[in-house]
């Protein structure tokens, strides 16, 4: 019997998922995809009405209904489908959130079933069964308000049929052919319901997969929001937040905590002599070098310009000094000649350990003071305070 069934569930569901997740629902490619989806749906509806008409032909052949019934039923279905196809190709539905015009389609299909139920009550049960299929389709696309509206319309129509008339609504089973046709009515309805169930299950799987992809993308966005675009180290906001966290952890666990404020020596001269693109490469190379030579528990971020902040949790002052001295030597020994034969890059650092009276600001101020001392001693050295 006539339905609003769709086709190609796997592919169609993927496209529905794309539409659900599409950031720009008015984009040309989205509109083109919508048109393609609607065409597939209308093709499925034509096939469904054709199958329904074929079953009615069996009733007509057996004499249970007039030969005009299957023809009019099929033409009525084609008229509804054709009307919505014209609207679809004209882009009428694209101006609405529900571009399928679901309520109007379901109402039209329900009205057709109710008309034939009144006109041919002897096989009315078959048309009633199709109402369930129409609603099964609608549940895939309707909002709660649309569902309530169409339910109300269906209730009004059924009230007219059952309470406004005394028609004997039934399903003929007097002959073998009638029993076959009646069986096929339910077989087709159940089969198409199963098809819609497959479509819905496929859609849920794809939406679940897309939700996982979106969560991963959001996590990546959050990571990028915490990273310095040039060096890949934490940006200032993030490293300062981590500093507060590590201070709290250190005090709660009564463990030592050290930080180092690191500065690339004479970096402005590098920019002036070799250009900012080379200066950027120097910063990237320095950051990569530090990352490769610190512990997973350590945190490294760009504090500003050519200054970087290294957090060393569970680290005493002596260990922190040795760690920074080792990093200083590694940076100084790198072959910077790849950027320019005469280039040499060194670092200075101020290393301090957390005291009971320290706040994040005073902690950093002490590190900055130690860094100033290292620079005053000629740079390419580590100082503490």
Beta strands, then each sheet from edge to edge (+ up, - down):
strand 1: 257-264
strand 2: 299-304
strand 3: 307-313
strand 4: 347-353
strand 5: 382-384
sheet 1: 2+ 3- 1+ 4- 5-
end
